[in-house]
Amino acid sequence: MADEQLTPIAPTRVAQELKALSDGRASGKFDKDEYEHRFSRMISELRDRRIAGTRAEIMAALTPLKVAGTVTDTDWMRLVKQLGLG
């Protein structure tokens, strides 16, 4: 179904998923390899489906996670770069 258009994901949903992933890493639920696998898969899915909204709306939803320290600076830069937001 290559012609089927996937529904874009809301910025708030992306933030929720990123928070859950980061929380899982911090709590020990995911080891380094599992976290890496899930993070990479999330990026791939976001590229395929896209994020709904403008760059400003997306960054407004994601920035609080960086400010609060939920997401490491390294993962933040990786996310922003790989999604073409920075």
Secondary structure, 3 states (H helix, E strand, C coil): CCCCCCCCECHHHHHHHHHHHHHHHHHCCCCHHHHHHHHHHHHHHHHHHCECCCHHHHHHHHHHHHHCCCCCHHHHHHHHHHCCCC
